[in-house]
Each structure stands twice: as C-alpha cells, then as structure tokens.
Amino acid sequence: MTRAELQQRADEAERLYQRFAKQLEAEHQGKFVAIAPDGRLIIESDQIRALEQAISQFGSGNFALRKIGSRALGRWRRRFGH
C-alpha cells in the first residue's frame, strides 16, 4: 500500500469517526468503536472483541476502528532513516 493510500484510509477513518461516533465521547469515553461506512457501530470495552465483531458483521477492511475520545494519528511517519 502506498503512502497516499494509507493517508486516504486514515482520512476516511477520521471522517467516519467525526460523522458517526464523535457524539459517543461523553457516554463511552475509553471504549472502542468500529464504524462501518454506512454508520453502523459496534461499541466494546475490549479492542479485540470489537475487532472480531466488526470483521464478522462488516467484513474485513470495511470499517474503521478507534478508541472513543482518543486522538487518531494525523500522519504516518517513517523510521530508521527512511
């Protein structure tokens, strides 16, 4: 996957969070949310459980996963001199 493709995925994940999950911060702070492109949500205390349910219900690669109330990475950085 190219850097541009990774950035595109990160941007889409942020848009999904802002549109469908931002309002969950007051009630579900610190939990994990999987967000399908159509707005369906899975909210779990356990990250692995959220991931397993999202893959089962939305299909692998068809959702964004984030900790509610935590900032997402804004950019990917290369390490080790690259």
N, C-alpha and C positions, 0 to 999 in steps of 0.2 A: 504494500500500500504506500502510495506516495505521501509526501508531507502535505500537499494540497488536499488529498483525500482525507487524511487524518484531521486536518483543520476543518474541513467541511462536516465531518461527523461530529466533531466537538461543538461546532456552531449549531448544528441541528439539535444536539442533545440539550444545549443551553436554551434554545427556543422552546423545545418541548417542556423543559422544567419551568420556564417563565410563564408559559401559557396554561399548563395544566396542574403543576404541583407547588408553585410558589405559595399559594394560599394555604398549604398544609403546614407551614412552618410553625405557626402558633400552637397547633394541637399535636403535631407529630415530630417535633424537633429531635434530631438524632437518629430517627428510624431511616430505613432505606425505601426508596420508591423506584419501581420500574415503570416506565412510561411508554406506552405504545403510541405510534404516530396518530392514531385516531382519538387519543386522550384517555384510553382505558388505563387504570392504575392498579398496581399491586403495592401495598404498604406492609412492610415487615420489620420487626426488630432485628432479625438476623439477615445479614447480607447474602449468605449462601441460599437460604430459604427463598428470599426474594428473587435471586437469580434463577434458581430451579423452577419456580413457578412461572417466571417470565418466559423462559425458554419453552416450557410446556404450553402456556396459553398464547403467547405471541409469536413463537418461533425464534430460533437462534438468529441474532443480528437484527431483529425487528423491534428493538426497544432501546431506551436509554436507561441507565441505572445510576442512581445518585443517592448520597446521604442527604436527607432533608435538612436544610439550613446551613449546609456546608458549601463553601465556595468551590466551584469546579475549576479545574486547571484552565487557564486562559490560553496557554500555548504550550506546545511540546518543545522540549529542549534536548539537544543532542549533548552527549557527554563524551569524555575521553578524547578530546581534541577534534571532534568531527563537527 
